């Protein structure tokens, strides 16, 4: 995946669908192995994007939010990853999932 393509994905406008309620409400998230988890398909022209949220049950500041792109062949790529606690964005190359 070329950097210019990733840059276009990052720059495009993304929206959480109106029917998605209380994005960060733990009651709306699935609890799994000590974490709250939630995946939300984003509205975005031209790209299939999903936001994946994972938050530690015992420490709400320990979380990750991923921006995931799916191509036409069904392959997924982590475009961006944001972490809590450190508040740093991962700078590694996109990962194929």
N, C-alpha and C positions, 0 to 999 in steps of 0.2 A: 504494500500500500504506500503510495507516494505521499510525501509531506504536504504537497499542495492540495491533495484530495482531503487529507486530514484537516488542513487549515480551513477548507470550505465547509466541512462538517461542523467544526467548532464555531465558525462565524455565522452559520445559519440560525435563524430564529427558531426556537423550540418552545412548545407550549405543553403544559400539563392539561389533559382533557378536562373539560368542565365537570363531567360526571365523576371524576376522581375526587373523592372527599378526604379531607384531613390527612394529607400526605404523610405527615410525621407522627400521627397519633398511633402510639404503640398498640392500641386496641384494633387498629386496622392492619397491623403488620402480623406476619406469621412468626411465631417464636420457634427457633431451631438452634439447638446446641448452644444455648446461652446468648443468642443474638436475636434481635428482631430483624426481619427481612421483608423487603417489599420490592417488587418490580413494577414499573409503570411504563407503558408504551407512550411515547411522546408524539405529539402532532408536529410534523415538520414536512415542508414541501420538498420532495425529491429524495429523501433518505428515510430508511426505517431505523428509528432510534428507540432505545429503551434506557431508562434510568433505573439503576439497581442500587438499593439502599440497604446497608447492613449496620446495625447499631448494637453495641454490647448492652445487654440487659442491666448489668450492674454499674455501668459507667456510660451515661448518655453522651459524654464528650468523646468517647472512643467509637468512631464511626467511619464508614467509607461510603462514598457516593460515586458510582461509575456511570460513564456515558458509553453506551454500547451500540455499535453499528452492525446491522445485518445486511449482507450483500444478497444479490439475486440467487446465488447458489446455496444460501442458507448458512454460510460461514459467519461467525460473529467475531468482532474485533473490539477490544477495549480501547476507546479513543482517549479518554481522560479518566483519571482516578483522583478523587479528592479525599483527604483523610482528616478526621477530627484531631484531637489532642495536639498533633504537630502542626495542624493548619497548613500543611505543605502539599502542593500539587505534585504528583509523581511526574517525573520528567523522562521516564523511559519510553521507548518506542511502543507504538500500538501492539497489543498482543492478539494473536489469533486464538479464539476459543473453540 
